[in-house]
Amino acid sequence: MELQRDNAIGIDLDDTIANTAYLALDYMRDNYGVKAGMDDWTEFDLKKLFGLSNEQITKMYFDLWSDHRRISIVDPKIPDITEALSKRYRLYLVTATVGSEKSYTKWLQEHNIKFDGIIRVKHSIEKVIVGSNHGINYYIDDHPIVAKSVSEAGRQALLFRRSWNRSFAEANKDQDPLIKVVNSWAEIGKFFSDTKPK
């Protein structure tokens, strides 16, 4: 049966399916003198939190994705869950990462994660606007701004809990039905198994 464009999910890359945060912390310690652990990463904005420049952040993620073999998958269940989801939804990787698309396309292939397409945006806030052109009604992401903009657009956000979204997640947990905080990909799979596509 042909899937409808309305039945689409947008999935973030960094720290939603690809574990880049610990590598980023090592990179910041080694190259930028940042003395911090994961519990200190309490905000998404690295400029505000650690005083990094846009150029430093861009270089860091470009360098991290230049050697994509070092990057692990967030959860070994992701290939099976996305395979099951692909039978009911179109799946798009929606990312603002500055890494080479060739690197993360290869990474996705090596981890058997299949997508119908990759959508690159310059800024995370653009994900909802660009995603609407692809019929995306559901977003799986770790960025509070994305979750908030998805909810304001009347679509469903699944916010993957991380140290940098903890305050936002706690403030919005059980408050906004369009922002569901999830702790694992098993929870994401269950959400969609219990949900009728829009």
N, C-alpha and C positions, 0 to 999 in steps of 0.2 A: 504494500500500500504506500502510495506517495505521501511523504510527510508534508505538512503545511508549513509555510514560512512563519506563521504565528507560534508554532511549537519549537521554540529555539531557546537554548541556554548559552549564556556567555560565561566562560570560565577564565579567571585570572591565572597568570603564570607563576610569578615569584611568590613563594611561601603559601601558595594555595595548592599547587601541584608540584612545584620544584623547590627544594630546600636550599635557599640561597642565604638566609639570614645569618647562620653561623659562619659561613664563609665570608660574608660581608663584615661581620664583627672582627674576624681575624684580619681581614684586609685593612679595616679602619685602625686597628691596633698597630699593625705593622707599618702602615704607610702614612697615617694621619695622626698618630699619637693619641687616639681615643682610648681611654681606659674605662671600659664598660663591659658588662656581661649582659646576657639576654634580659634579665630582670630590670636592667637599667634602660632598656629600649622601650620607653613608655609612651612614645608618640611616633606617629608615622613620619613626621617631618624631620629628616636628618639635619637639615639646615638649622632648624629651631632647637633641636635637642642636643646635637653635638657640634654645631657651628661649622658644618661643612658647606662648601660652595657648590653651586650647581655643577661646575666643571669637575669637582672632585667626585661627586655622586655619579655623574655620567661616566667618568673614567672607571670608577670602581665596578659598576655593573657591566660595562663593556668588557673589562678585563675578566670578570667572573665568568661571563658567558663565552669568552674566547676559548676557555678550556672546559667545555660543557661536561666532560667525563667526570669531573670532580663533583658535580651536582647530583645529589641523590633525589629520589622521589619522596614526596611527603608521606605517602601511604602506599604499601604494596597492593592494596585493594583497588586503587584508582583505575588501572586498566580494565578490570572486570566491571566496575561500576559504570565507567564511561561507555563500555561496550553495551551494557544493558540499557543505558539511557539513550544511546544512539538508535535504538529500535523505536523510540517514541518521540525523540526530539532531534533537531539539528543541533550540533555542538560546535561552538566557535571559541577559539582561544582569543580572548580580548585582553591585550596587554599594552602597558605603557613602558615596558622595559626598553633599555637602550642597547641591549645586546644584539648581536647579529642574528637576523631571522634564520639564516642558514644553520647557525649553531643550535638554536632551540628547536628548529624543525627536525634536525637530526636527533636531538635529545628526545623529543616526543616519539619518534620512530623507534629509537632504541629501547624505550620503555613501553612500547606497544600501546600508546595513547593515541587514539584516532580522533580527528576533528574534521568537520566539513570545511573549515576555513580558519584563517588567522586574520584577526583585525588588529592593526597597530594604531594606537593613538599617541599623541604627544603628551597629553595630560590625562590623568585618571578621570577627572571630572567630565571628559568628553565621551566616556564609555557608553553612557546611556543615550546620548544624542546619536552617536554613530551606530550603536547597537539597534536602535529603533529602525534603521534602514534595512536591517537584516532580520527583523521580526523577533528580536530577543525580548522575552518577557521575564526571564529568570537570570539572575546574576550570582555567581559564586565568587566571592572576593574577600580580601582581608583588609581593605581600605575603608575606614569610616565614612570618608567623603563619598565613595561609590555607593555604599549602603544607603546613605542619606539621600543622595540624588535619585537612586533607584526607587526608593519609597515615595519621594515627592513626585515622581513620574507615574506613580500608580502601578509599579511593577514589583516583583518579589525579589528581595535580596536575601541571600544566605551568607551571613558574615562569619567567615572562618576565624575562630577566636585565636588571637595572638597577643603577645605582651603589649604591643603598641596600640591595640584597639581595646584593651581591657576596660578602661573607664567608659568608653562609648558603649561597649557591649553590655556592661552592667547597667548603664543608664537606660538603655533601650530594650533590655531583655524583658519580655512579656508586656512591653508598653506599646510597641508598634507591630501590628500583625504582618506588616510588609517587610519587617527586618527580623529574620530568624537567625539567632546566634547558634552556630554549630561547632562542636568540638572535634569532630572526626568525619571521615568520608563515609563511615557506616551510617552516621546520622543523615548525611546528604542523600545516600541511597534510599534510606527509609522515607525521607521526606518526599522524594519523587515517586516512590512506590505507592505512597498514600495519596498522591496528588493527581487529579485529573488535569491533563494539559489544557491550558487556556486557549 
